[in-house]
Amino acid sequence: MFQQIYERSHALDRQLSGPLVQERLRYLEYQAKRGAVRRTLREISVYLLVIIEHLPLRRKRVVSLQEIEVAAAHWGQDQSRRFGRQEPLMSLSRNRFRRHAVGWLSFLGWLKAPVCAPEAPQLAAYIDFLRTERGLCEETIEGRRHNVAQLLEQMKERGHSLKQVTLAQLDALLLERYGERHYAPRTIQGHACGLRAFFQHAESRHWCPPGIAQGIQVPRVYRHATLPSSPSWQDVQRLLNTTEGSRPTDIRDRAILLLLAVYGLRSGEVRRLRLEDLDWEQETLTITHSKSGRSQTYPLSRTAGQAIIRYLKEVRPQCSCREIFLPMRAPLRPLNSSAIFQLVNRRMKALDIPVLHHGPHALRHACATRLINQGLPLKAIADQLGHRSLETTRIYAKVDLPRLREVARLDLGGLL
């Protein structure tokens, strides 16, 4: 394996003479079977020696996550001092050290399992309740889980237990969380509603004192109080123009951006798109909506179809995954929840597009606004976006400013 990665004799000798040769070799072979390319295997092999040196690690022993964090921080600082750069290089080196250390030691079974919070079983039971009894979709469940897990972690750090938590303690924790970041009122409302639902369930199971759920104050946000934040269609076209290249990343990103902007899909719907969802003979595309779980078939536009075909033929690697879009580097697996956000965010910020949120949902808003401005009825737009209620779609009617101006110019004298 080392001979396949390295050509220079001194680099090969360094790998062969280093500690834990067999343990490193087994992990590299494992990564190669998962589809890691030569460049990735070389990076992993270099970092394994760095990890051995900085932990330090000369024989089999159990390593804690805290040890890895400390060693990763020291490595990041060393790299930053060595190359005369500050935070970007420090953060990159630290993250790579952490990622490769956790991956390798987990593979060997040498990583000490983190101590679970006492509330972990309750959180797991609550997630099972949401899935089996409430029937919520996986994306909603993941949002609820993340929200509650954050609070439970805060409670653990402050020495509070779920069994004896008080409203005063809970208020202080929430004030601390929302005071650190600039959350939108609607985001705070969603978090508060999710926490209230969790404590209602916790009270029914006698996990916490009674009255906690009722005491959680949910901020009032008036319906349709804010306009959807979306780029203009001209900005969307500028965004698509950034992918008119032959780089593999551009080819993949173009197909993803077209699905987000032309069809108004959610990022999760694009991530879950599978090869069998495309019917090339009928020229259709089948989408399973994130929130409702319903499947819906769309006509496949020529532009989007050509972009997907080019990606499948020129870029997408051969693997057992049925999902269409995969990472550009191994391991080959479906895109994670942040991958599409990152690619849209990076390209939108590079163009300095003036919107509040530089993410994939802004393109969904842009699609809806464009359809409104073209005069399509709300029912047709709701069908396009997968909305079950017209009330959800009605908010986009407020951004049709050209038509509202036409109404304002009407002479209503004869009607008064």
C-alpha beads as a LAMMPS data file, in Angstrom:
LAMMPS data file: protein, C-alpha beads

416 atoms
415 bonds

1 atom types
1 bond types

-500.0 500.0 xlo xhi
-500.0 500.0 ylo yhi
-500.0 500.0 zlo zhi

Masses

1 110.0

Atoms # bond

1 1 1 0.000 0.000 0.000
2 1 1 2.765 2.469 0.905
3 1 1 4.493 1.722 -2.405
4 1 1 1.300 2.682 -4.235
5 1 1 1.072 6.016 -2.397
6 1 1 4.691 7.204 -2.471
7 1 1 7.233 7.393 -5.291
8 1 1 10.137 9.031 -3.449
9 1 1 12.268 6.641 -1.456
10 1 1 12.772 8.896 1.572
11 1 1 8.993 9.368 2.034
12 1 1 8.449 5.622 1.662
13 1 1 11.225 4.836 4.174
14 1 1 9.698 7.260 6.677
15 1 1 6.364 5.476 6.504
16 1 1 7.860 1.989 6.739
17 1 1 10.164 2.846 9.642
18 1 1 7.527 4.651 11.705
19 1 1 5.681 3.150 14.689
20 1 1 2.514 1.054 14.393
21 1 1 3.125 0.137 10.745
22 1 1 0.521 -2.628 10.593
23 1 1 -2.127 -0.528 12.307
24 1 1 -1.552 2.326 9.841
25 1 1 -1.481 -0.035 6.876
26 1 1 -4.791 -1.686 7.807
27 1 1 -6.487 1.698 8.055
28 1 1 -5.123 2.866 4.684
29 1 1 -6.331 -0.331 3.021
30 1 1 -9.743 0.202 4.604
31 1 1 -9.903 3.766 3.248
32 1 1 -8.775 2.602 -0.205
33 1 1 -11.632 0.078 -0.314
34 1 1 -14.038 2.922 0.519
35 1 1 -12.874 4.784 -2.585
36 1 1 -10.154 7.084 -1.235
37 1 1 -7.919 8.368 -4.029
38 1 1 -4.125 8.509 -3.883
39 1 1 -3.996 12.133 -2.722
40 1 1 -6.372 11.415 0.163
41 1 1 -4.446 8.297 1.203
42 1 1 -1.221 10.311 1.212
43 1 1 -2.776 12.954 3.462
44 1 1 -4.069 10.285 5.851
45 1 1 -0.704 8.508 6.016
46 1 1 1.130 11.762 6.797
47 1 1 -1.334 12.669 9.534
48 1 1 -1.161 9.230 11.146
49 1 1 2.533 9.801 11.853
50 1 1 1.742 13.282 13.199
51 1 1 -0.944 11.806 15.444
52 1 1 1.436 9.162 16.779
53 1 1 4.000 11.839 17.598
54 1 1 1.663 14.351 19.254
55 1 1 -0.563 12.103 21.363
56 1 1 2.051 10.361 21.871
57 1 1 1.199 6.845 20.739
58 1 1 3.715 4.002 20.499
59 1 1 1.599 0.994 21.425
60 1 1 -2.023 0.032 21.852
61 1 1 -3.833 2.163 24.412
62 1 1 -7.209 3.842 24.865
63 1 1 -7.243 7.520 23.863
64 1 1 -9.880 10.027 24.972
65 1 1 -11.473 12.713 22.854
66 1 1 -10.085 15.310 25.229
67 1 1 -6.527 14.114 24.517
68 1 1 -7.201 14.421 20.799
69 1 1 -8.572 17.948 21.183
70 1 1 -5.500 19.095 23.130
71 1 1 -3.070 17.519 20.665
72 1 1 -4.999 18.926 17.694
73 1 1 -4.844 22.429 19.175
74 1 1 -1.065 22.164 19.664
75 1 1 -0.593 20.888 16.113
76 1 1 -2.645 23.753 14.702
77 1 1 -0.574 26.301 16.612
78 1 1 2.681 24.678 15.462
79 1 1 1.618 24.815 11.817
80 1 1 0.495 28.409 12.120
81 1 1 3.815 29.507 13.640
82 1 1 5.833 27.505 11.138
83 1 1 4.222 28.952 8.026
84 1 1 3.535 32.446 9.352
85 1 1 -0.222 32.331 8.961
86 1 1 -2.847 32.635 11.645
87 1 1 -6.402 31.395 12.059
88 1 1 -7.202 29.845 8.622
89 1 1 -4.229 27.473 8.657
90 1 1 -4.536 26.820 12.380
91 1 1 -8.196 25.840 12.032
92 1 1 -7.558 23.678 8.960
93 1 1 -4.666 21.794 10.592
94 1 1 -6.574 21.327 13.844
95 1 1 -9.665 19.961 12.080
96 1 1 -7.665 17.554 9.921
97 1 1 -5.770 16.247 12.937
98 1 1 -9.008 15.718 14.844
99 1 1 -10.802 14.051 11.914
100 1 1 -8.021 11.602 11.065
101 1 1 -7.295 10.794 14.719
102 1 1 -10.921 10.009 15.516
103 1 1 -11.314 7.977 12.319
104 1 1 -8.168 5.893 12.814
105 1 1 -8.550 5.263 16.532
106 1 1 -12.234 4.397 16.122
107 1 1 -11.278 1.914 13.387
108 1 1 -8.723 0.303 15.726
109 1 1 -11.091 0.325 18.674
110 1 1 -8.683 2.492 20.677
111 1 1 -10.962 5.506 21.100
112 1 1 -12.517 5.926 24.528
113 1 1 -16.267 6.239 24.226
114 1 1 -17.506 9.601 25.535
115 1 1 -19.431 9.542 28.792
116 1 1 -23.076 9.983 27.923
117 1 1 -25.069 12.568 29.763
118 1 1 -27.573 11.116 32.231
119 1 1 -30.359 12.525 30.082
120 1 1 -29.232 10.671 26.921
121 1 1 -31.722 7.770 27.391
122 1 1 -34.574 10.262 27.825
123 1 1 -33.584 12.093 24.653
124 1 1 -33.412 8.802 22.740
125 1 1 -36.862 7.835 24.058
126 1 1 -38.242 11.241 23.046
127 1 1 -36.846 10.873 19.516
128 1 1 -38.461 7.432 19.288
129 1 1 -41.767 8.989 20.429
130 1 1 -41.560 11.669 17.704
131 1 1 -40.822 9.060 15.067
132 1 1 -43.240 6.283 15.984
133 1 1 -46.161 8.077 17.651
134 1 1 -46.050 11.578 16.203
135 1 1 -44.958 10.424 12.749
136 1 1 -42.748 13.481 12.129
137 1 1 -40.389 13.521 9.160
138 1 1 -36.699 12.836 9.757
139 1 1 -35.583 16.416 9.102
140 1 1 -38.023 17.776 11.691
141 1 1 -36.942 15.094 14.154
142 1 1 -33.286 15.973 13.632
143 1 1 -34.035 19.646 14.274
144 1 1 -35.865 18.786 17.500
145 1 1 -33.085 16.448 18.583
146 1 1 -30.372 19.043 17.996
147 1 1 -32.312 21.720 19.869
148 1 1 -32.948 19.564 22.935
149 1 1 -29.448 18.085 22.913
150 1 1 -27.957 21.584 23.013
151 1 1 -30.023 22.456 26.065
152 1 1 -29.179 19.205 27.853
153 1 1 -25.478 19.818 27.189
154 1 1 -25.796 23.313 28.650
155 1 1 -27.508 21.883 31.708
156 1 1 -24.747 19.315 32.137
157 1 1 -22.037 22.006 31.946
158 1 1 -23.810 24.062 34.645
159 1 1 -24.374 21.074 36.892
160 1 1 -28.174 21.036 36.422
161 1 1 -30.131 17.808 36.099
162 1 1 -33.317 17.245 34.156
163 1 1 -34.914 15.705 37.246
164 1 1 -34.494 18.863 39.352
165 1 1 -34.274 21.699 36.812
166 1 1 -36.145 24.892 37.708
167 1 1 -37.718 27.548 35.530
168 1 1 -35.174 30.104 36.744
169 1 1 -32.296 27.861 35.683
170 1 1 -33.941 27.189 32.336
171 1 1 -34.547 30.903 31.693
172 1 1 -30.890 31.670 32.437
173 1 1 -29.708 28.943 30.056
174 1 1 -31.964 30.107 27.212
175 1 1 -30.997 33.739 27.747
176 1 1 -27.352 32.731 27.567
177 1 1 -27.885 30.759 24.358
178 1 1 -29.877 33.384 22.483
179 1 1 -27.831 36.267 23.825
180 1 1 -24.626 34.919 22.289
181 1 1 -25.946 34.882 18.736
182 1 1 -28.300 37.041 16.724
183 1 1 -31.205 34.669 16.242
184 1 1 -34.211 35.807 14.250
185 1 1 -37.470 36.030 16.255
186 1 1 -38.991 33.209 14.217
187 1 1 -35.983 30.977 14.957
188 1 1 -36.317 31.650 18.689
189 1 1 -40.026 30.924 18.433
190 1 1 -39.320 27.573 16.758
191 1 1 -36.740 26.611 19.370
192 1 1 -39.030 27.599 22.242
193 1 1 -41.948 25.624 20.807
194 1 1 -39.684 22.576 20.380
195 1 1 -38.436 22.808 23.951
196 1 1 -41.964 23.248 25.285
197 1 1 -43.018 20.078 23.431
198 1 1 -40.055 18.183 24.906
199 1 1 -40.820 19.264 28.472
200 1 1 -44.490 18.403 28.021
201 1 1 -43.386 14.891 27.122
202 1 1 -40.826 14.889 29.963
203 1 1 -43.500 15.897 32.491
204 1 1 -45.818 13.121 31.305
205 1 1 -42.978 10.628 31.903
206 1 1 -41.998 12.209 35.280
207 1 1 -38.512 13.070 33.980
208 1 1 -38.709 16.661 35.233
209 1 1 -40.707 18.746 37.737
210 1 1 -44.260 19.736 36.690
211 1 1 -44.973 23.185 35.291
212 1 1 -41.763 23.599 33.298
213 1 1 -43.400 23.357 29.872
214 1 1 -46.114 25.862 30.753
215 1 1 -43.492 28.296 32.014
216 1 1 -41.526 28.407 28.750
217 1 1 -42.458 31.688 27.081
218 1 1 -42.771 31.578 23.286
219 1 1 -42.136 34.959 21.597
220 1 1 -45.037 36.169 19.514
221 1 1 -44.286 36.518 15.814
222 1 1 -47.090 37.861 13.640
223 1 1 -47.979 35.817 10.632
224 1 1 -46.394 37.081 7.412
225 1 1 -44.581 39.746 9.440
226 1 1 -41.460 39.355 7.325
227 1 1 -40.808 39.071 3.610
228 1 1 -38.976 36.035 2.271
229 1 1 -35.321 36.845 1.676
230 1 1 -34.410 35.866 -1.867
231 1 1 -31.999 36.968 -4.576
232 1 1 -33.320 38.487 -7.786
233 1 1 -33.554 36.193 -10.775
234 1 1 -30.679 38.136 -12.349
235 1 1 -28.560 37.224 -9.327
236 1 1 -29.629 33.591 -9.670
237 1 1 -28.429 33.651 -13.283
238 1 1 -25.130 35.164 -12.148
239 1 1 -24.834 32.354 -9.638
240 1 1 -25.405 29.722 -12.319
241 1 1 -22.838 31.427 -14.553
242 1 1 -20.155 30.666 -11.962
243 1 1 -20.567 26.958 -12.775
244 1 1 -20.017 27.263 -16.530
245 1 1 -16.664 25.554 -16.412
246 1 1 -15.140 22.131 -16.897
247 1 1 -13.950 21.618 -13.320
248 1 1 -15.614 18.579 -11.695
249 1 1 -16.855 20.757 -8.823
250 1 1 -18.517 23.198 -11.257
251 1 1 -20.202 20.384 -13.165
252 1 1 -21.681 18.868 -10.002
253 1 1 -22.640 22.209 -8.443
254 1 1 -24.407 23.357 -11.617
255 1 1 -26.760 20.364 -11.517
256 1 1 -27.492 20.977 -7.828
257 1 1 -28.082 24.730 -8.263
258 1 1 -30.464 24.169 -11.169
259 1 1 -32.568 21.779 -9.099
260 1 1 -32.696 24.290 -6.235
261 1 1 -33.511 27.328 -8.389
262 1 1 -35.634 25.935 -11.225
263 1 1 -37.713 23.491 -9.176
264 1 1 -37.527 25.267 -5.803
265 1 1 -36.444 22.077 -4.051
266 1 1 -35.264 21.912 -0.466
267 1 1 -31.642 20.919 0.061
268 1 1 -32.665 17.630 1.699
269 1 1 -34.780 16.735 -1.324
270 1 1 -31.772 17.234 -3.581
271 1 1 -29.489 15.244 -1.253
272 1 1 -31.883 12.278 -1.194
273 1 1 -32.431 12.223 -4.960
274 1 1 -31.650 8.728 -6.237
275 1 1 -30.747 7.327 -9.640
276 1 1 -34.101 5.576 -9.949
277 1 1 -35.921 8.893 -9.419
278 1 1 -34.943 9.931 -12.943
279 1 1 -37.012 8.497 -15.807
280 1 1 -35.079 9.395 -18.925
281 1 1 -37.609 7.855 -21.336
282 1 1 -40.538 9.783 -19.890
283 1 1 -38.318 12.790 -19.087
284 1 1 -39.594 13.022 -15.508
285 1 1 -38.112 13.622 -12.083
286 1 1 -39.664 12.169 -8.901
287 1 1 -39.130 14.037 -5.648
288 1 1 -39.966 12.867 -2.130
289 1 1 -40.811 16.017 -0.189
290 1 1 -38.981 16.500 3.097
291 1 1 -41.883 17.652 5.250
292 1 1 -44.884 15.732 3.941
293 1 1 -43.066 12.597 2.801
294 1 1 -45.206 12.606 -0.370
295 1 1 -43.714 11.739 -3.745
296 1 1 -44.309 14.116 -6.636
297 1 1 -43.340 13.792 -10.293
298 1 1 -42.093 16.795 -12.275
299 1 1 -41.286 17.162 -15.962
300 1 1 -37.507 17.139 -16.347
301 1 1 -36.364 20.366 -17.984
302 1 1 -33.806 20.072 -20.766
303 1 1 -31.301 22.337 -19.003
304 1 1 -31.450 20.470 -15.693
305 1 1 -31.446 17.101 -17.450
306 1 1 -28.341 17.944 -19.468
307 1 1 -26.546 19.173 -16.352
308 1 1 -27.357 15.943 -14.476
309 1 1 -26.315 13.753 -17.426
310 1 1 -22.994 15.570 -17.712
311 1 1 -22.374 15.088 -13.997
312 1 1 -23.226 11.381 -14.161
313 1 1 -21.022 10.781 -17.204
314 1 1 -17.995 12.937 -16.424
315 1 1 -17.769 13.404 -12.668
316 1 1 -19.758 10.986 -10.512
317 1 1 -17.588 8.013 -9.478
318 1 1 -18.790 4.455 -9.801
319 1 1 -19.949 3.184 -6.429
320 1 1 -22.772 1.296 -4.747
321 1 1 -24.515 4.469 -3.504
322 1 1 -27.861 5.056 -5.229
323 1 1 -27.969 8.755 -4.312
324 1 1 -27.100 10.910 -7.322
325 1 1 -24.898 13.522 -5.687
326 1 1 -21.756 12.450 -3.846
327 1 1 -18.785 14.255 -2.278
328 1 1 -15.875 15.145 -4.532
329 1 1 -13.478 13.217 -2.288
330 1 1 -13.641 9.856 -0.531
331 1 1 -15.263 8.367 1.394
332 1 1 -17.977 8.028 -1.217
333 1 1 -21.324 8.389 0.501
334 1 1 -24.435 10.595 0.257
335 1 1 -23.872 14.296 0.893
336 1 1 -24.321 15.328 4.515
337 1 1 -26.777 17.965 5.693
338 1 1 -24.313 20.859 5.447
339 1 1 -22.689 20.072 2.086
340 1 1 -25.264 21.792 -0.132
341 1 1 -25.499 24.768 2.215
342 1 1 -21.743 25.205 2.048
343 1 1 -21.546 25.136 -1.745
344 1 1 -24.419 27.627 -2.166
345 1 1 -23.179 29.847 0.653
346 1 1 -19.653 29.995 -0.759
347 1 1 -20.761 30.910 -4.287
348 1 1 -23.367 33.472 -3.202
349 1 1 -20.974 35.265 -0.864
350 1 1 -18.291 35.363 -3.579
351 1 1 -20.761 37.286 -5.776
352 1 1 -21.758 39.540 -2.862
353 1 1 -25.450 38.848 -3.501
354 1 1 -27.460 41.184 -1.225
355 1 1 -29.676 38.764 0.712
356 1 1 -30.091 38.070 4.405
357 1 1 -29.355 34.343 4.158
358 1 1 -26.840 32.905 1.679
359 1 1 -28.147 29.353 1.616
360 1 1 -30.128 26.950 -0.587
361 1 1 -33.493 28.048 0.841
362 1 1 -32.898 31.507 -0.634
363 1 1 -33.020 29.868 -4.088
364 1 1 -36.327 28.216 -3.185
365 1 1 -37.654 31.681 -2.296
366 1 1 -36.280 33.041 -5.578
367 1 1 -38.102 30.328 -7.515
368 1 1 -41.402 31.051 -5.756
369 1 1 -41.064 34.822 -6.237
370 1 1 -40.321 34.397 -9.927
371 1 1 -43.396 32.214 -10.420
372 1 1 -45.541 34.809 -8.638
373 1 1 -44.131 37.592 -10.817
374 1 1 -44.943 35.566 -13.926
375 1 1 -48.593 35.528 -12.927
376 1 1 -49.017 31.861 -12.004
377 1 1 -51.898 31.126 -9.606
378 1 1 -51.090 30.268 -6.013
379 1 1 -52.375 26.700 -6.429
380 1 1 -49.887 26.012 -9.231
381 1 1 -47.032 27.483 -7.188
382 1 1 -48.053 25.479 -4.119
383 1 1 -47.977 22.320 -6.242
384 1 1 -44.546 23.227 -7.586
385 1 1 -43.106 23.788 -4.097
386 1 1 -44.855 20.817 -2.520
387 1 1 -46.920 22.926 -0.124
388 1 1 -49.987 21.255 1.314
389 1 1 -51.622 24.545 2.234
390 1 1 -52.075 27.666 0.125
391 1 1 -51.447 29.726 3.273
392 1 1 -47.823 28.621 3.146
393 1 1 -47.527 29.866 -0.409
394 1 1 -49.510 33.064 0.104
395 1 1 -46.573 34.861 1.755
396 1 1 -44.822 35.061 -1.628
397 1 1 -47.667 37.156 -3.008
398 1 1 -46.396 40.051 -0.862
399 1 1 -43.166 40.296 -2.841
400 1 1 -44.884 40.796 -6.201
401 1 1 -44.177 44.524 -6.007
402 1 1 -44.610 45.306 -9.733
403 1 1 -48.203 44.023 -9.685
404 1 1 -48.947 45.810 -6.422
405 1 1 -47.774 49.042 -8.017
406 1 1 -50.188 48.462 -10.903
407 1 1 -53.016 48.119 -8.392
408 1 1 -51.908 51.314 -6.668
409 1 1 -52.115 53.227 -9.975
410 1 1 -55.733 52.229 -10.645
411 1 1 -58.274 55.073 -10.656
412 1 1 -60.770 54.096 -7.965
413 1 1 -62.793 57.315 -8.247
414 1 1 -65.778 55.620 -9.838
415 1 1 -65.972 53.077 -7.060
416 1 1 -66.222 55.569 -4.204

Bonds

1 1 1 2
2 1 2 3
3 1 3 4
4 1 4 5
5 1 5 6
6 1 6 7
7 1 7 8
8 1 8 9
9 1 9 10
10 1 10 11
11 1 11 12
12 1 12 13
13 1 13 14
14 1 14 15
15 1 15 16
16 1 16 17
17 1 17 18
18 1 18 19
19 1 19 20
20 1 20 21
21 1 21 22
22 1 22 23
23 1 23 24
24 1 24 25
25 1 25 26
26 1 26 27
27 1 27 28
28 1 28 29
29 1 29 30
30 1 30 31
31 1 31 32
32 1 32 33
33 1 33 34
34 1 34 35
35 1 35 36
36 1 36 37
37 1 37 38
38 1 38 39
39 1 39 40
40 1 40 41
41 1 41 42
42 1 42 43
43 1 43 44
44 1 44 45
45 1 45 46
46 1 46 47
47 1 47 48
48 1 48 49
49 1 49 50
50 1 50 51
51 1 51 52
52 1 52 53
53 1 53 54
54 1 54 55
55 1 55 56
56 1 56 57
57 1 57 58
58 1 58 59
59 1 59 60
60 1 60 61
61 1 61 62
62 1 62 63
63 1 63 64
64 1 64 65
65 1 65 66
66 1 66 67
67 1 67 68
68 1 68 69
69 1 69 70
70 1 70 71
71 1 71 72
72 1 72 73
73 1 73 74
74 1 74 75
75 1 75 76
76 1 76 77
77 1 77 78
78 1 78 79
79 1 79 80
80 1 80 81
81 1 81 82
82 1 82 83
83 1 83 84
84 1 84 85
85 1 85 86
86 1 86 87
87 1 87 88
88 1 88 89
89 1 89 90
90 1 90 91
91 1 91 92
92 1 92 93
93 1 93 94
94 1 94 95
95 1 95 96
96 1 96 97
97 1 97 98
98 1 98 99
99 1 99 100
100 1 100 101
101 1 101 102
102 1 102 103
103 1 103 104
104 1 104 105
105 1 105 106
106 1 106 107
107 1 107 108
108 1 108 109
109 1 109 110
110 1 110 111
111 1 111 112
112 1 112 113
113 1 113 114
114 1 114 115
115 1 115 116
116 1 116 117
117 1 117 118
118 1 118 119
119 1 119 120
120 1 120 121
121 1 121 122
122 1 122 123
123 1 123 124
124 1 124 125
125 1 125 126
126 1 126 127
127 1 127 128
128 1 128 129
129 1 129 130
130 1 130 131
131 1 131 132
132 1 132 133
133 1 133 134
134 1 134 135
135 1 135 136
136 1 136 137
137 1 137 138
138 1 138 139
139 1 139 140
140 1 140 141
141 1 141 142
142 1 142 143
143 1 143 144
144 1 144 145
145 1 145 146
146 1 146 147
147 1 147 148
148 1 148 149
149 1 149 150
150 1 150 151
151 1 151 152
152 1 152 153
153 1 153 154
154 1 154 155
155 1 155 156
156 1 156 157
157 1 157 158
158 1 158 159
159 1 159 160
160 1 160 161
161 1 161 162
162 1 162 163
163 1 163 164
164 1 164 165
165 1 165 166
166 1 166 167
167 1 167 168
168 1 168 169
169 1 169 170
170 1 170 171
171 1 171 172
172 1 172 173
173 1 173 174
174 1 174 175
175 1 175 176
176 1 176 177
177 1 177 178
178 1 178 179
179 1 179 180
180 1 180 181
181 1 181 182
182 1 182 183
183 1 183 184
184 1 184 185
185 1 185 186
186 1 186 187
187 1 187 188
188 1 188 189
189 1 189 190
190 1 190 191
191 1 191 192
192 1 192 193
193 1 193 194
194 1 194 195
195 1 195 196
196 1 196 197
197 1 197 198
198 1 198 199
199 1 199 200
200 1 200 201
201 1 201 202
202 1 202 203
203 1 203 204
204 1 204 205
205 1 205 206
206 1 206 207
207 1 207 208
208 1 208 209
209 1 209 210
210 1 210 211
211 1 211 212
212 1 212 213
213 1 213 214
214 1 214 215
215 1 215 216
216 1 216 217
217 1 217 218
218 1 218 219
219 1 219 220
220 1 220 221
221 1 221 222
222 1 222 223
223 1 223 224
224 1 224 225
225 1 225 226
226 1 226 227
227 1 227 228
228 1 228 229
229 1 229 230
230 1 230 231
231 1 231 232
232 1 232 233
233 1 233 234
234 1 234 235
235 1 235 236
236 1 236 237
237 1 237 238
238 1 238 239
239 1 239 240
240 1 240 241
241 1 241 242
242 1 242 243
243 1 243 244
244 1 244 245
245 1 245 246
246 1 246 247
247 1 247 248
248 1 248 249
249 1 249 250
250 1 250 251
251 1 251 252
252 1 252 253
253 1 253 254
254 1 254 255
255 1 255 256
256 1 256 257
257 1 257 258
258 1 258 259
259 1 259 260
260 1 260 261
261 1 261 262
262 1 262 263
263 1 263 264
264 1 264 265
265 1 265 266
266 1 266 267
267 1 267 268
268 1 268 269
269 1 269 270
270 1 270 271
271 1 271 272
272 1 272 273
273 1 273 274
274 1 274 275
275 1 275 276
276 1 276 277
277 1 277 278
278 1 278 279
279 1 279 280
280 1 280 281
281 1 281 282
282 1 282 283
283 1 283 284
284 1 284 285
285 1 285 286
286 1 286 287
287 1 287 288
288 1 288 289
289 1 289 290
290 1 290 291
291 1 291 292
292 1 292 293
293 1 293 294
294 1 294 295
295 1 295 296
296 1 296 297
297 1 297 298
298 1 298 299
299 1 299 300
300 1 300 301
301 1 301 302
302 1 302 303
303 1 303 304
304 1 304 305
305 1 305 306
306 1 306 307
307 1 307 308
308 1 308 309
309 1 309 310
310 1 310 311
311 1 311 312
312 1 312 313
313 1 313 314
314 1 314 315
315 1 315 316
316 1 316 317
317 1 317 318
318 1 318 319
319 1 319 320
320 1 320 321
321 1 321 322
322 1 322 323
323 1 323 324
324 1 324 325
325 1 325 326
326 1 326 327
327 1 327 328
328 1 328 329
329 1 329 330
330 1 330 331
331 1 331 332
332 1 332 333
333 1 333 334
334 1 334 335
335 1 335 336
336 1 336 337
337 1 337 338
338 1 338 339
339 1 339 340
340 1 340 341
341 1 341 342
342 1 342 343
343 1 343 344
344 1 344 345
345 1 345 346
346 1 346 347
347 1 347 348
348 1 348 349
349 1 349 350
350 1 350 351
351 1 351 352
352 1 352 353
353 1 353 354
354 1 354 355
355 1 355 356
356 1 356 357
357 1 357 358
358 1 358 359
359 1 359 360
360 1 360 361
361 1 361 362
362 1 362 363
363 1 363 364
364 1 364 365
365 1 365 366
366 1 366 367
367 1 367 368
368 1 368 369
369 1 369 370
370 1 370 371
371 1 371 372
372 1 372 373
373 1 373 374
374 1 374 375
375 1 375 376
376 1 376 377
377 1 377 378
378 1 378 379
379 1 379 380
380 1 380 381
381 1 381 382
382 1 382 383
383 1 383 384
384 1 384 385
385 1 385 386
386 1 386 387
387 1 387 388
388 1 388 389
389 1 389 390
390 1 390 391
391 1 391 392
392 1 392 393
393 1 393 394
394 1 394 395
395 1 395 396
396 1 396 397
397 1 397 398
398 1 398 399
399 1 399 400
400 1 400 401
401 1 401 402
402 1 402 403
403 1 403 404
404 1 404 405
405 1 405 406
406 1 406 407
407 1 407 408
408 1 408 409
409 1 409 410
410 1 410 411
411 1 411 412
412 1 412 413
413 1 413 414
414 1 414 415
415 1 415 416
